[in-house]
Amino acid sequence: MYPVIPSAQTVILTCLKLGITTVVISPGSRNAPLAIGFASNDAFKCYSIVDERSAGFFSLGIAQQIKKPVLLLCTSGSAILNYAPAIAEAFYSQIPLIVLSADRPKYKINIGDGQTIDQSKVFGNNIFSSDSLKQDITHNLKAITISNRQKILNSELEVNEIQIKIQKFNEDLLNKRFNESFVFRKPVHINIPLEEPLYDFIETPCVKLNNKVKFNNEKLIKKIDSNFENIIEKYSKIMILAGSCGPNYLDDKIIDKIKRNSNIVVLTESTSNLHDDSFFENIDQIIAPIELLKSKNDLFSSLKPEILITIGGMIISKKIKSFLRNFPPNIHLHVGINDANDTYFKGVKHVKTTPKIFFEKLLEKTNSASNYHKAWNTLSKKRFLAHEKFIKKTNYSDLVIFHILSSRIPSKYQVHVANSSPVRYLQLFKFSKLNNTFCNRGTSGIEGSTSTAVGASVANNTPTVLITGDLSFFYDINGLWNNYISSDFRIILINNSGGGIFRILPGFKDDEIFSKYIETKHSLNAKQIAKTYGFKYQNKKTAFGVKFALKTFFKKSNRPKILEITTPSHLSSSTLKNYFKFLANS
């Protein structure tokens, strides 16, 4: 079925034409023409998520996996405001979303009607574009003429002539914005004013699109500047720093070429999804202890790169940011279509080509006359040996839990991790190379981790495990309020009764004000939440208990599972501080 409202038809037909067929709908009334239009068409895969904040992150999780725009549809009023955290995350993580917000006609805004706010540009600077379609004049012309505020009819043109202009404007706008979302990997917002009646439908659309449009990102791929072609030979200290990357971001041939060069070191993170024995995966484990040494300036100076090449998205490690800001490279290049951020205060040159094209061209010749990789490798091995010694003798804490998890998540599982403590602990350990890892690092907020993981799980045939902290989990409980959680979905909840990460930050004060307003101490657990949403549940409070639970946790079951692990906040924070001191003195 198709809504009789031309603009609603145009949206649906444009989506079909461009192959944008995944739709996340938050139920309402004003969006009924589109919601029913999408849901009644077998070409669309529709999901119903009641809570708009959760729906936003659910959509983000799907788009993250399929690498195509996902439609996000809500009703009028405050509903759209709840998308804001997910839209900001998508904007900074460069994930394509198309927000469709149903709205009342412009002449019914700010006159006291219910469920109305000014929905234009509600996301401010945290979205690629925000536009409104023009209201159709042929749908309920009588209602339009009643208003003393409408300006649609203020023309000498006939009604049909006005509608032709409206239709062309709407088609052009939709085609342009939908293409931009796909090409630039950004969220866009289309506001759609809809006059009543809303529930009239027809079997065959009356709108016929004229434009011929297809997705095309070839224009973004540029040739490599000839000034960069000899950098591999020219510099003896080259650092490739990989932020968030999707699986298979660099192929094996490129990795093999990179590792032949002794003047290149590759630093990766848990979300880089790039693995090789020659790469340095645990950045904080290597760098953080140096900050505690008297000779830190000399050591940092010897490790600093002459040229920094960044690929992928956001970087998690604050330590590498601090290092490269205080000991800057001569040149910073960012390679890729995605945003080039001047993270290290050096000025960044954006090479708008794929890493594959860039490295294939630049690595035709090798440089094996440098000791740069050897210096990093020597330090890395030293840190790893100290790491192993410390783990063997330390007490039960968050650090021990991540050590246990690092070797017990099945390789077939996709890993999603929440922000704050979990993603930082993950940085200190090597998980299976087969576990693709994801985290919402665009804005690095704690909200939406569960919703994102659930969304990603429905778009990926791989089983999914979410590793989350207590604040992230309780903040996004509505992420479990849907019908799309499969029986192989797993949640590992590390509950240290609050924001324990704040205890390791400079300026921490162990007093009541800090505990209440910064750390957010609490005594919640997930037992009743698990029962409400149909999860199998268990809680463990010892290393032995955790190991025992993990023996069966990932086995097939008829329901999803939550493993809640209770850890001591005070001991966990002191253990992490002692860990870095031990590595520095070893």
Phi, psi and omega per residue, in radians:
M1 nan 2.629 3.114
Y2 -2.179 2.428 3.076
P3 -1.146 2.593 3.130
V4 -1.286 -0.324 -3.110
I5 -1.228 2.101 -3.044
P6 -0.999 -0.753 -3.102
S7 -1.124 -0.645 3.096
A8 -1.166 -0.718 3.049
Q9 -1.044 -0.748 -3.095
T10 -1.090 -0.706 3.086
V11 -1.050 -0.858 -3.095
I12 -1.101 -0.797 -3.108
L13 -1.156 -0.648 3.095
T14 -1.124 -0.721 3.105
C15 -1.083 -0.752 3.110
L16 -1.092 -0.723 -3.105
K17 -1.113 -0.653 -3.093
L18 -1.654 -0.010 3.097
G19 1.300 0.427 3.069
I20 -1.619 1.751 -2.909
T21 -2.197 0.138 3.073
T22 -1.797 2.155 -3.023
V23 -2.272 2.234 3.040
V24 -1.910 2.075 -3.005
I25 -1.998 2.250 2.951
S26 -1.748 2.060 -3.003
P27 -0.999 2.548 3.100
G28 -2.975 -2.904 -3.139
S29 -1.898 -0.871 -3.069
R30 -1.088 -0.483 3.135
N31 -1.573 0.133 -3.092
A32 -0.997 -0.731 3.140
P33 -0.972 -0.738 3.141
L34 -1.375 -0.746 -3.115
A35 -1.020 -0.850 -3.137
I36 -1.225 -0.651 3.105
G37 -1.064 -0.780 3.097
F38 -1.182 -0.873 -3.004
A39 -1.176 -0.467 -3.120
S40 -1.527 -0.026 -3.134
N41 -1.847 2.073 -3.060
D42 -1.108 -0.267 -3.141
A43 -1.254 -0.326 -3.090
F44 -1.778 2.457 2.991
K45 -1.748 1.929 -3.020
C46 -1.932 2.491 3.074
Y47 -2.187 2.464 3.105
S48 -1.899 1.991 3.123
I49 -2.179 1.988 -3.000
V50 -1.148 -0.861 -3.076
D51 -1.368 2.028 -3.073
E52 -1.088 -0.609 3.128
R53 -1.110 -0.769 3.091
S54 -1.161 -0.683 3.134
A55 -1.043 -0.674 3.127
G56 -1.058 -0.810 -3.130
F57 -1.300 -0.577 3.048
F58 -1.022 -0.795 3.101
S59 -1.092 -0.729 3.142
L60 -1.049 -0.731 3.126
G61 -1.082 -0.698 3.106
I62 -1.155 -0.864 -3.107
A63 -1.079 -0.610 3.085
Q64 -1.005 -0.635 -3.082
Q65 -1.501 -0.765 -3.039
I66 -1.517 -0.241 3.096
K67 1.008 0.593 3.035
K68 -2.376 2.751 3.127
P69 -1.069 2.475 3.027
V70 -1.987 2.378 3.130
L71 -1.460 2.416 -3.105
L72 -2.228 1.965 -2.970
L73 -2.060 2.238 3.104
C74 -2.344 2.949 3.100
T75 -1.480 -3.032 -3.069
S76 -1.490 2.937 3.096
G77 1.591 -2.523 -3.030
S78 -1.262 -0.167 -3.099
A79 -0.912 -0.791 -3.052
I80 -1.145 -0.492 -3.129
L81 -1.096 -0.485 -3.122
N82 -1.292 -0.238 3.050
Y83 -1.332 -0.291 -2.918
A84 -0.923 -0.828 -3.128
P85 -1.055 -0.721 -3.133
A86 -1.215 -0.643 3.135
I87 -1.171 -0.719 3.077
A88 -1.078 -0.750 3.113
E89 -1.074 -0.773 3.132
A90 -1.108 -0.675 -3.133
F91 -1.090 -0.814 -3.081
Y92 -1.477 -0.329 3.049
S93 -1.637 -0.090 3.115
Q94 1.027 1.067 3.101
I95 -2.115 2.215 -3.032
P96 -1.363 2.097 3.023
L97 -2.284 2.558 3.057
I98 -2.091 1.905 -3.133
V99 -1.539 2.138 3.062
L100 -1.959 1.939 3.136
S101 -1.915 2.077 3.041
A102 -1.240 2.536 -3.073
D103 -2.510 2.791 2.960
R104 -1.342 2.781 3.086
P105 -0.991 2.693 -3.064
K106 -1.019 -0.601 -3.102
Y107 -1.310 -0.065 3.071
K108 -1.874 0.148 3.092
I109 -1.577 2.409 3.109
N110 1.085 0.652 3.015
I111 -2.150 0.105 3.106
G112 1.739 0.149 3.055
D113 -1.238 2.625 3.118
G114 -1.267 2.717 3.102
Q115 0.925 0.746 3.074
T116 -2.233 2.317 2.932
I117 -2.407 3.021 3.024
D118 -1.372 1.858 -3.032
Q119 -1.611 0.025 3.138
S120 -1.355 2.280 3.047
K121 0.969 0.676 -3.095
V122 -1.202 -0.319 -3.103
F123 -1.635 0.048 3.074
G124 1.018 -2.252 -3.099
N125 -1.562 0.034 -3.039
N126 -1.692 0.582 3.097
I127 -2.669 2.687 -3.080
F128 -1.198 -0.749 3.125
S129 -2.734 2.713 3.106
S130 -2.513 2.056 -3.058
D131 -2.393 2.862 3.031
S132 -2.077 2.397 2.969
L133 -1.225 2.805 3.037
K134 -1.474 2.499 -3.139
Q135 -1.279 2.403 3.085
D136 -1.163 2.411 -3.140
I137 -1.618 -0.313 -3.076
T138 -1.513 -0.158 3.124
H139 -1.690 1.931 -3.141
N140 1.012 1.049 3.130
L141 -1.021 -0.567 -3.125
K142 -1.062 -0.758 -3.137
A143 -1.133 -0.597 -3.137
I144 -1.168 -0.763 -3.064
T145 -1.211 -0.398 -3.132
I146 -1.156 -0.622 -3.052
S147 -1.244 2.423 3.053
N148 -1.566 0.099 -3.099
R149 -1.940 -0.210 -3.084
Q150 -1.267 2.573 -3.141
K151 -2.169 0.121 -3.064
I152 -1.148 -0.626 -3.057
L153 -1.570 0.032 -3.131
N154 -1.342 1.203 -3.101
S155 -2.729 2.725 3.098
E156 -1.492 -0.070 -3.119
L157 -1.330 2.717 3.025
E158 -1.250 2.796 -3.110
V159 -0.982 -0.792 -3.108
N160 -1.141 -0.617 3.108
E161 -1.169 -0.689 3.099
I162 -1.117 -0.749 -3.119
Q163 -1.111 -0.634 3.096
I164 -1.059 -0.761 3.112
K165 -1.139 -0.707 3.111
I166 -1.085 -0.778 -3.114
Q167 -1.089 -0.759 3.135
K168 -1.115 -0.758 3.108
F169 -1.024 -0.831 -3.093
N170 -1.122 -0.749 3.114
E171 -1.068 -0.837 -3.104
D172 -1.083 -0.752 -3.120
L173 -1.120 -0.818 -3.129
L174 -1.076 -0.790 3.140
N175 -1.059 -0.760 -3.118
K176 -1.147 -0.877 -3.049
R177 -1.223 -0.665 3.128
F178 -1.134 -0.697 3.089
N179 -1.119 -0.721 -3.137
E180 -1.102 -0.687 3.120
S181 -1.060 -0.744 -3.136
F182 -1.212 -0.851 -3.035
V183 -1.206 -0.791 -3.058
F184 -1.626 -0.028 3.125
R185 0.969 0.941 -3.082
K186 -2.353 2.726 3.028
P187 -1.396 2.511 3.048
V188 -2.267 2.746 -3.087
H189 -2.186 2.225 3.043
I190 -2.089 2.038 3.086
N191 -1.625 2.355 -2.978
I192 -2.198 1.784 3.103
P193 -1.271 2.211 -3.073
L194 -2.237 2.113 3.071
E195 -1.529 2.578 3.055
E196 -1.255 2.740 0.051
P197 -1.322 2.635 -3.030
L198 -1.826 -0.252 -2.948
Y199 -1.932 0.454 3.083
D200 -1.737 2.291 -3.061
F201 -2.360 2.748 3.096
I202 -2.296 2.784 -3.106
E203 -1.377 -0.600 -3.079
T204 -2.105 2.275 -3.104
P205 -1.160 2.536 3.090
C206 -1.667 -0.279 3.111
V207 -1.440 2.391 3.053
K208 -2.158 2.073 -3.114
L209 -1.299 2.478 -3.121
N210 -1.788 -0.554 -3.020
N211 -1.266 2.545 3.026
K212 -1.868 1.949 -3.023
V213 -2.334 2.493 3.009
K214 -2.512 2.734 3.098
F215 -1.252 2.381 -3.126
N216 -2.679 2.029 3.112
N217 -1.986 0.215 -3.105
E218 -1.108 -0.549 -3.097
K219 -1.129 -0.323 -3.139
L220 -1.433 -0.356 -3.089
I221 -1.450 1.963 -3.097
K222 -1.888 2.775 3.069
K223 -1.229 2.688 -3.125
I224 -1.328 2.324 3.074
D225 -1.013 2.275 -3.116
S226 -1.065 -0.368 3.119
N227 -1.145 -0.356 -3.081
F228 -1.692 -0.118 -2.944
E229 -1.195 -0.396 -3.093
N230 -1.939 0.326 -3.048
I231 -1.175 -0.527 -3.116
I232 -1.098 -0.693 3.125
E233 -1.402 -0.538 -3.000
K234 -1.279 -0.634 -3.045
Y235 -1.910 2.516 -3.136
S236 -1.701 -0.169 -3.135
K237 -2.330 1.708 -3.121
I238 -2.056 2.240 3.097
M239 -1.994 2.210 2.976
I240 -1.798 2.089 -3.111
L241 -2.000 2.070 -3.065
A242 -1.821 2.156 3.029
G243 -1.570 -2.574 -3.125
S244 -1.146 2.186 3.136
C245 -2.365 2.606 3.023
G246 -1.343 2.912 3.096
P247 -0.995 2.534 3.087
N248 1.079 0.572 -3.137
Y249 -1.130 -0.671 3.002
L250 -2.074 2.319 -3.133
D251 -1.457 2.953 -3.049
D252 -1.071 -0.587 -3.137
K253 -1.155 -0.713 3.122
I254 -1.176 -0.766 3.131
I255 -1.045 -0.724 3.136
D256 -1.108 -0.657 3.114
K257 -1.187 -0.711 -3.126
I258 -1.079 -0.794 -3.023
K259 -1.230 -0.224 3.094
R260 -1.324 -0.244 -3.061
N261 -1.697 2.011 -3.121
S262 -1.288 -0.198 3.114
N263 -1.611 0.111 -3.126
I264 -2.054 2.279 2.940
V265 -2.037 2.472 3.112
V266 -2.008 2.067 3.099
L267 -1.843 2.208 -3.128
T268 -2.174 2.925 3.093
E269 -2.158 3.040 -3.122
S270 -1.058 -0.530 -3.125
T271 -1.580 0.033 3.126
S272 -1.318 -0.488 -3.119
N273 0.974 0.557 3.057
L274 -2.069 2.206 -3.034
H275 -2.352 2.321 2.973
D276 -2.889 2.563 -3.120
D277 -1.074 -0.360 3.139
S278 -1.514 -0.179 3.129
F279 -1.505 2.733 3.127
F280 -1.879 1.824 -2.974
E281 -1.569 -0.405 -3.034
N282 -1.911 1.309 -3.015
I283 -1.022 -0.866 -3.081
D284 -1.117 -0.590 3.113
Q285 -1.094 -0.581 -3.134
I286 -1.445 -0.797 -2.943
I287 -1.558 -0.727 -3.023
A288 -0.948 -0.741 -3.137
P289 -1.111 -0.448 -3.126
I290 -1.091 -0.590 -3.120
E291 -1.082 -0.343 -3.113
L292 -1.605 -0.059 -3.083
L293 -1.611 2.586 3.051
K294 -1.173 -0.531 -3.100
S295 -1.612 0.381 -3.014
K296 -1.036 -0.677 -3.095
N297 -1.109 -0.741 3.135
D298 -1.143 -0.744 -3.106
L299 -1.205 -0.750 3.094
F300 -1.083 -0.694 3.137
S301 -1.083 -0.642 -3.131
S302 -1.289 -0.423 -3.086
L303 -1.655 -0.262 -3.035
K304 -1.169 2.506 3.141
P305 -1.449 2.701 2.978
E306 -1.407 -0.625 3.088
I307 -2.325 2.364 3.122
L308 -1.942 2.196 3.076
I309 -2.015 2.006 3.125
T310 -1.808 2.517 3.064
I311 -2.357 2.778 3.111
G312 1.391 -2.851 -3.057
G313 -1.705 -2.486 -2.996
M314 -1.108 2.585 3.093
I315 -1.709 2.364 3.128
I316 -1.426 -0.820 -2.953
S317 -1.129 2.048 3.030
K318 -1.263 -0.434 -3.101
K319 -1.197 -0.745 3.141
I320 -1.219 -0.583 3.084
K321 -1.114 -0.802 3.137
S322 -1.089 -0.760 -3.137
F323 -1.031 -0.861 -3.044
L324 -1.349 -0.330 3.032
R325 -1.369 -0.657 -3.117
N326 -1.458 -0.432 3.121
F327 -2.276 1.254 -2.939
P328 -1.262 2.626 3.034
P329 -1.293 2.929 3.067
N330 -1.248 -0.622 -3.081
I331 -2.414 2.468 3.006
H332 -2.126 2.021 3.046
L333 -1.885 2.383 2.959
H334 -1.975 2.185 -3.071
V335 -1.889 2.171 3.106
G336 2.495 2.896 3.119
I337 -1.338 -0.460 -3.088
N338 -1.213 2.977 -3.045
D339 -0.981 2.496 3.041
A340 -1.814 1.907 -3.087
N341 -1.720 2.385 3.088
D342 -1.468 1.059 -3.032
T343 -1.124 -0.492 -2.955
Y344 -1.895 0.263 3.017
F345 1.030 0.538 -3.108
K346 -1.914 -0.270 -2.918
G347 1.557 2.312 -3.061
V348 -2.124 2.358 3.052
K349 -1.736 2.161 -3.061
H350 -1.620 2.032 3.068
V351 -1.708 1.757 -3.008
K352 -1.485 1.254 3.031
T353 -2.556 3.007 -3.137
T354 -1.367 2.584 3.069
P355 -0.955 -0.589 3.131
K356 -1.066 -0.880 3.131
I357 -1.111 -0.742 -3.105
F358 -1.063 -0.918 -3.046
F359 -1.297 -0.546 3.063
E360 -1.063 -0.702 -3.126
K361 -1.265 -0.756 -3.016
L362 -1.428 -0.355 -3.068
L363 -1.771 0.367 3.088
E364 -1.124 -0.553 3.071
K365 -1.978 2.583 -3.112
T366 -1.941 2.790 3.093
N367 -2.259 1.988 -3.112
S368 -2.096 0.416 -3.085
A369 -1.785 0.197 -3.064
S370 -1.946 2.685 3.066
N371 -1.822 0.248 -3.030
Y372 -1.107 -0.851 3.131
H373 -1.116 -0.666 -3.132
K374 -1.088 -0.700 3.141
A375 -1.106 -0.782 3.100
W376 -1.153 -0.689 -3.105
N377 -1.153 -0.686 3.119
T378 -1.098 -0.789 3.139
L379 -1.169 -0.694 -3.133
S380 -1.090 -0.781 3.129
K381 -1.104 -0.694 3.114
K382 -1.088 -0.779 3.128
R383 -1.134 -0.685 -3.103
F384 -1.152 -0.698 3.108
L385 -1.105 -0.737 3.099
A386 -1.138 -0.692 3.095
H387 -1.004 -0.824 -3.122
E388 -1.106 -0.718 3.127
K389 -1.102 -0.764 -3.095
F390 -1.146 -0.777 -3.113
I391 -1.039 -0.655 -3.093
K392 -1.152 -0.521 -3.029
K393 -1.871 -0.072 -3.026
T394 -1.476 2.831 -3.125
N395 -1.459 2.929 3.119
Y396 -1.016 2.183 -3.076
S397 -2.901 3.130 3.078
D398 -1.003 -0.696 -3.132
L399 -1.047 -0.753 3.130
V400 -1.135 -0.679 3.136
I401 -1.058 -0.771 -3.140
F402 -1.211 -0.532 3.022
H403 -1.095 -0.750 3.115
I404 -1.127 -0.793 -3.099
L405 -1.131 -0.559 -3.024
S406 -1.047 -0.427 -3.102
S407 -1.994 0.131 -3.026
R408 -2.188 0.119 3.042
I409 -1.618 2.111 -3.106
P410 -0.975 2.531 -3.068
S411 -1.116 -0.398 -3.123
K412 -1.332 -0.165 -3.071
Y413 -1.525 2.397 2.922
Q414 -1.475 2.371 -3.059
V415 -1.872 2.197 2.952
H416 -1.966 2.423 -3.079
V417 -2.293 2.447 3.134
A418 -1.393 2.826 3.124
N419 -1.338 -3.085 -3.074
S420 1.267 -2.270 -3.035
S421 -1.080 -0.842 -3.018
P422 -0.942 -0.833 -3.068
V423 -1.200 -0.488 3.129
R424 -1.345 -0.674 3.046
Y425 -1.114 -0.657 -3.140
L426 -1.030 -0.532 -3.118
Q427 -1.128 -0.335 -3.041
L428 -1.590 -0.055 -3.044
F429 -2.292 2.712 3.071
K430 -1.746 2.014 3.049
F431 -1.604 3.075 3.139
S432 -1.021 2.443 3.099
K433 -1.135 -0.285 -3.114
L434 -1.561 -0.140 3.111
N435 -1.534 1.765 3.022
N436 -1.202 2.351 -2.984
T437 -2.110 2.376 -3.101
F438 -2.339 2.604 3.092
C439 -2.726 2.529 3.120
N440 -1.351 1.451 -3.061
R441 -1.703 0.048 3.118
G442 -1.055 -0.906 3.068
T443 -1.962 -0.152 3.070
S444 1.076 0.506 3.123
G445 -1.435 2.817 3.141
I446 -1.460 -0.271 -3.067
E447 -1.333 2.610 2.948
G448 1.447 0.048 -3.097
S449 -1.110 -0.755 -3.131
T450 -1.170 -0.822 -3.137
S451 -1.038 -0.724 3.119
T452 -1.096 -0.782 -3.129
A453 -1.102 -0.720 3.119
V454 -1.136 -0.777 3.103
G455 -1.042 -0.775 3.127
A456 -1.089 -0.634 -3.084
S457 -1.172 -0.556 -3.134
V458 -1.344 -0.315 -3.116
A459 -1.725 -0.005 -3.053
N460 -2.311 2.348 -3.140
N461 -1.291 -0.146 -3.114
T462 -1.434 2.387 3.037
P463 -1.023 2.634 -3.035
T464 -2.165 2.390 2.994
V465 -2.125 2.348 3.052
L466 -1.842 2.157 3.025
I467 -1.792 2.026 -2.986
T468 -2.391 2.744 3.020
G469 -1.604 2.989 -3.058
D470 -1.167 -0.764 -3.113
L471 -1.134 -0.750 3.101
S472 -1.062 -0.729 -3.093
F473 -1.170 -0.893 -3.090
F474 -1.193 -0.495 3.138
Y475 -1.213 -0.446 -3.049
D476 -2.119 0.701 -3.138
I477 -1.023 -0.611 -3.129
N478 -1.158 -0.164 3.021
G479 -1.103 -0.322 3.108
L480 -1.643 -0.070 -3.066
W481 -1.561 1.255 3.090
N482 -2.843 3.040 -3.070
N483 -1.852 0.404 -2.993
Y484 -2.046 0.258 -3.115
I485 -1.581 2.074 -3.079
S486 -1.412 2.861 -3.092
S487 -1.191 -0.332 3.128
D488 -1.653 0.143 3.085
F489 -1.332 2.340 -3.077
R490 -2.245 2.467 3.054
I491 -2.167 2.176 2.997
I492 -1.868 1.911 -3.067
L493 -1.814 2.002 3.119
I494 -1.707 1.875 -3.004
N495 -1.860 1.808 3.071
N496 -1.916 0.417 3.005
S497 1.142 0.566 3.065
G498 2.533 -2.990 -3.121
G499 -1.413 1.280 -3.076
G500 -1.064 -0.363 -3.122
I501 -1.066 -0.513 -3.102
F502 -1.170 -0.340 -3.138
R503 -1.259 -0.305 -3.123
I504 -1.762 -0.026 -3.123
L505 -1.505 2.643 3.086
P506 -1.035 2.438 3.112
G507 1.631 0.039 3.139
F508 -1.079 2.381 3.070
K509 -2.269 2.186 -3.083
D510 -1.497 1.346 3.133
D511 -2.439 3.100 -3.027
E512 -1.156 -0.696 -3.119
I513 -1.108 -0.816 3.133
F514 -1.069 -0.782 -3.105
S515 -1.064 -0.686 -3.047
K516 -1.445 -0.732 -2.963
Y517 -1.817 -0.239 3.131
I518 -2.006 -0.999 -3.092
E519 -1.296 -0.503 3.135
T520 1.061 1.054 3.113
K521 -1.103 2.546 3.129
H522 -2.716 3.023 3.126
S523 -2.241 0.504 -3.112
L524 -1.399 2.674 2.912
N525 -2.402 3.014 -2.962
A526 -1.724 0.150 -3.026
K527 -1.029 -0.885 -3.096
Q528 -1.260 -0.564 3.080
I529 -1.101 -0.751 3.108
A530 -1.053 -0.733 3.138
K531 -1.126 -0.755 -3.119
T532 -1.042 -0.719 -3.039
Y533 -1.753 0.157 3.009
G534 1.353 0.523 3.086
F535 -1.662 2.528 2.892
K536 -1.267 2.531 -2.979
Y537 -2.445 2.474 2.926
Q538 -2.621 2.673 -3.123
N539 -2.184 2.267 3.124
K540 -2.175 2.536 -3.043
K541 -2.236 0.159 3.108
T542 -2.396 2.786 3.107
A543 -1.082 -0.724 3.118
F544 -1.075 -0.767 -3.138
G545 -1.089 -0.708 3.131
V546 -1.128 -0.815 3.139
K547 -1.056 -0.729 -3.135
F548 -1.127 -0.752 -3.128
A549 -1.135 -0.650 -3.091
L550 -1.218 -0.285 3.108
K551 -1.095 -0.541 -3.108
T552 -2.073 -0.119 -3.001
F553 -1.035 -0.653 -3.066
F554 -1.650 0.038 3.105
K555 -1.248 2.740 -3.106
K556 -1.000 2.510 3.125
S557 -2.628 2.916 3.126
N558 -1.581 -0.017 3.100
R559 -2.469 2.705 3.019
P560 -1.161 2.911 -3.030
K561 -2.307 2.584 2.973
I562 -2.121 2.189 2.973
L563 -1.898 1.907 3.104
E564 -1.641 2.220 -3.120
I565 -2.014 1.995 -3.133
T566 -1.548 2.194 -3.133
T567 -2.224 2.716 3.140
P568 -1.444 2.088 -3.062
S569 -1.099 -0.860 -3.095
H570 -1.048 -0.823 -3.099
L571 -1.182 -0.644 -3.127
S572 -1.114 -0.746 -3.132
S573 -1.189 -0.726 3.123
S574 -1.199 -0.600 3.111
T575 -1.113 -0.733 -3.128
L576 -1.149 -0.691 3.078
K577 -1.099 -0.759 3.131
N578 -1.156 -0.547 3.113
Y579 -1.047 -0.871 -3.120
F580 -1.189 -0.598 3.074
K581 -1.125 -0.723 3.137
F582 -1.106 -0.762 3.123
L583 -1.116 -0.641 -3.135
A584 -1.183 -0.589 -3.064
N585 -1.626 -0.007 -3.098
S586 -1.621 nan nan
